[in-house]
Each structure stands twice: as structure tokens, then as C-alpha cells.
Amino acid sequence: MLSQLRQRLPAWPQGLTLGLALLCSAPLLAQTIDQITVNGQRTFDITAQTTFSLDGQSISASQAALIGSGFSAQVAVSSANGNATSGVANNVDFRNLVRGPITATDPLSVLDQPLTVTGETVLEGIPGNDLSNLAVNDLLDVSGFLDVDGIIVATRIALQTNPTADWKLFGQVSGLSGNLFNIGAQAVDFSGVSPVGCVPDLADGQFVELEALPNPGYSAGSVLGQLNQLECEDPNFTNPPPGTVVASLEGIISEIPDPMPVPAQFSMLGITVLTTAQTEYRAGTVDDLDLGVRVEAEGFYDSAAQTLTATEVRFVQAQVRFEAPVDPADVNPGDSIVIMGSSVAFTPQTRDEDGIVNGLSAPTQVEVRGLLDRDGTLFATRVRERGNPDLSDTRLRGPVSAINEPELEIFGITIDTAAAVFRDHQQQPLTAAEFFALVQVGMLVSAENSIYDPVTQTMVAGVIELEQEVVPAPLVPGRGAGVNALSRGTVTVFGTRDSVFSDTFE
């Protein structure tokens, strides 16, 4: 079947492989690909004029039809509405960040680049659909988003079946000296290749994409050589139109001002996101803006100033928070922490200024910020020491799993709200009746200034906040409507209107 599929399709560009053909059948190729959805909420029409590319190289519509969901992609859009949630896709560019051999399995790393993998990560061609079946030197394609410290938050991991395919790596240059530099932990020798598009020259801090021939004898810690391409590229938008356009950008927060201005601002690998008093926050609040957090900013992008003025900031995964006493036995060094009865996994992305990931020597008040994936697994994005253990000053935030007024349940903890002060997502006061009329199972709620009983798994809340807007974002009128737009994010549906290619995120 695979050979028949390859005969039906035009040749793939050098270094690219069919990959997903193993998962598809010939009849699917006859289906009309007429829509692409990005981040579950931006649906763009595919027409006969839509062009496709994979890692910057043109592919045909029939090749694109085999790709499916999970890729990080940029969609250039015409006839867009004011929120960049609809329009016509002129070009779709699917992107991988790394292609090459596995250099470690714990954490999973490719070309010495560690990966953060969650339940949202789409797996393609992985034996048993289980990453534990992979071994060092297996070849992978990885799509996703780059954290400022070089960690890749993977949205798609595919087993590479072509051992002769060029290796690829995208990342930030550091330690440049002569013909050597580093991308994260990977040393690179670019002898014999002239960098392209680097203004004025290749330098530390620039983002580059390289391709190399497979390196015989390569292993973790080896210098990567035999490059055949080295190009400086923008890590966010490729070839944006001049002026200001409607845009949506998914990425990892790489810089936060200290102190945070009001209204807030932050950076995503070189683009500064500006908010206003009217900016809406979804699946989190302004307090959740932190290094390493993955967000989607929607608004108006100025390519000259490298700024995006956001009408909406959406947290891609639900932001959770715990603060409570933790005993040394509750920390499994390098692996996880148990807090308030919930196990939260550490990842290569977890930020830890206080050494908690390595263990505790005494009971300590700990704050854990994290995310909840679609499988219900908790991942720590940041852990901090908050002083001496204090059960009378605890907090918890997460999705509501049960409502029995005046009680709520979050992560198995029953929260008594009878004496609580209630607030909405903008910290405006609510009555108890107003709050319980709005709250629904699955909504993010925080309990603060609370008294926690670990024996009974109960909490008496001092303050209860509904941490998300319950009203859909209004359509932005006027500027940008009906013109060009850009959308950079994760492909959640790619196929027909009857969802032949269904996404795996929902």
C-alpha cells in the first residue's frame, strides 16, 4: 500500500518524507481538503489557489492532505475578519523545529534538544503510540514551539522512516567562535557553508535554521557538521506583509518586564505583545503571564516595530496553581511533586529558582504553577519556596469538577465557600448567587486565603475567583476586517468540513 501511495503522489522535496502515508488509505486522497483550523478556533477556507509548504519547501495539495493535525504552522490569510478567526488561506507553511536522531530518552531529546511532551502532543508512527518504545538513535521529526532556553514544547512527534533525510535544527545561536556555535546543548560546525539572511552577520542571539547531511557516528555531545544550509530566520512570522495586519500568534513567553507595567506586556522570542485595558484573557488571568507559559495573542501586528497589540490573550492550556505545605517525602527528585494530594510532573521546561526539583530537606510552603493537559495530567511550569509551612494560608486553582452550593470540588478537594468573598475574572465583586449562576463544571476557579485540611481534603476559602471570561469575545470591528491576516499556531483540523481529518486535541 505504501508503495502504491508513493506512486500516486508527486516527489517530495529533498529531505522530506511521506511519513503519514502509513496511516492513510488511497481513497482519502480523493477527499477535497477545504478547511484548516488553527488552535481549535480559527477556521480558514482552502481553495484551488491555496499553496502549501513544509519547512519552507513547496509541496502539493495532495501531499499536504496527508499531513493531518499537530503541526505548528503559519497561515497567510485574505478576506479575514477582525479577529483573524475566519478567511481564505492563501498559503499554509507547516514547520518542524528539529529532525534527527534521539540523543536521550529521559528527557526525550533530539539533537541534544530536550522536548516537553503532554497529552496534546500528536504522535505519528510511534510504535504502540508510546514514546517509551523509542530508543537512542531513532530518527524523529518534531514540530512545536521554542522556549527561550532552547526547550521545544512538542505539538507533533513523528517517526522518521527515511534514514537518508537531511537533519534539521532551528534555534538560537550562542557561543559563536569562528566556524563554531551552539544551539542549546548542540555544538555546530558550519565550515563550508555561508550563512544566509543574517543582518549584518551571523551573531549570538540570532535564530537560525540549519540542515545537515546525516552525520556518521553521531551521538549525544557530538559536534554537528556537514551542513548544507544555514539561514537566519524570524522565529515567529515568516515574511509578514509591511504595515499593520490582523494576526494571531501562538508561542512561549520568553521575557517579562520587572516590574510588570500596567497594562501588561511581554515578549515571545522577539515580538513584544502589548495589552490594553480592554484586552480579554481566556483560560487564565494577567497574573498567569510568566516565563515559559504558552499563549496565543490575537490582535494587530506591526512588522516594523515587532509589536502585537493584543485584543485577546488565551492560555493554550489551563493554568493551575497550588500553594500549601510540602514534606520532603512528597518530592520525587527530578520527576514530580505531590501537593494537596495531586501529583505534578516536572519537565525540562520547569523553572525552579529554589532547587525544589532536586528535593526538600524540611517541610516547606511551596507554590506550584502548572498546566493541565487534555488527559488530566498536571505539569509544573514553575515551583517556588514560600516560607514556613502554613495550612491557614493556602491557595488552589483549577477546573471545577463538581458544584454543590455552597461547595465546589477542584482536584478532589472540597471547597467550602460559605464565608468567602466572590470575584469575577477582572476581580470585580460578585454575590454568591451571581457566582453560582455563572460557574459551570470545567471552568477555572481559584480559592485563596484559605484554610486547608490535608486529612479530610477540605478547604475553607477566604476568596473565590472565577478565573475566566464567560462571555465570548466580541468581533473586532473596523480595522483589518476583510483584508490580509497572519495566523501562527497549532493545526487542530485539516481536511473536509465533515472532519475526515479530525483533530486529536478535543
C-alpha angles and dihedrals in degrees: 000000000000092000090049091052092050090052090053094053133069115251116281119238116268111281094022127101136198093242101159095055088093088065098044136070129217095252090062090064089066091060117104113243101215107153142038123193122201122200092351094283110059112076119183128185120244114216136180087266095055112114126206135206136180115209089344096308120113119251130180126254090251091055091046089052089068095055102081125177135333102056121125103235144173117223120197106208137196128192088028124172121235094271098045089239096123140021141099120307109230095176134005117199114191113202138203120194098199138012120182147074126333109252097183137009099203100073096012106243135177119199086352091302111128117224131215108213125188138167089276092062110108113224119206124188094349110148109257088355084271123122090207087073091066123096138198111284094027108133120241140181111213127193123184144089131310123235118212092250092057098261115138118222098210120220094170133019119186131181108242110226099186111080091190096055115120116260118239136198132179122190150105123303119238135165094024110187122158108310094343132087139148134242102196106307093340116102113211130199110198097181111153096020125096115216113242128212096010111141116238093342140324108291142163112282096033120120116235139182117211134185124198140177113255106279112229112228093013117159138158110306095022121132110252111230142153091078118180097181137027120174135167111231139176108254093216119033124017116215098343115193116257120265126020122329137175107262146168121203128189117196149117121287104246103174136027122187116238111244097028110234123230113266091037127245134184140168134244109198095312102333115103114217112210121196131196136204087268097053111122121218120211127198090000144021139253087269089065094063101114142142112286096018116134115228141162116225119199124193141073121337122206107199094194095052094035090228132133115201103209126219088177137019114196124189106224093215128028110273113226132186138193131184119179143110115298125195122216089248089060092068120078098195113243092358117061149326128226113216127168089352095304124112113223118192124224117227134187085264096057111119115216121172093169103052095247093138087066093053142272127266096201140011107290139179103247133189117207121190116189151135135259118223127208091266091058094253117144121221124190116231094175137007125192139178112241102184132259120001111275121173090184093064107050136133138199133185129181145107116311111247099181138014124204105156122264087019132068131187123219123171090345094306119122110222120203109210098176094112098030132120110232128217137174126232090279091051092251114147121263131185118239089251092052092048095050090046089058105036120092135177108279096030119125113251131172129208114201139176085028138158112230127200109197093190096059095026091232134133134199106211126216096186129020120194129187097221101199139056111254096196118081115249112266119242110264106239131213118002114071098008112139096006137094123309141173128223122187115182148095120314107236099169128020117170142045129350088255088060101244085164100046122191122244097216100082 
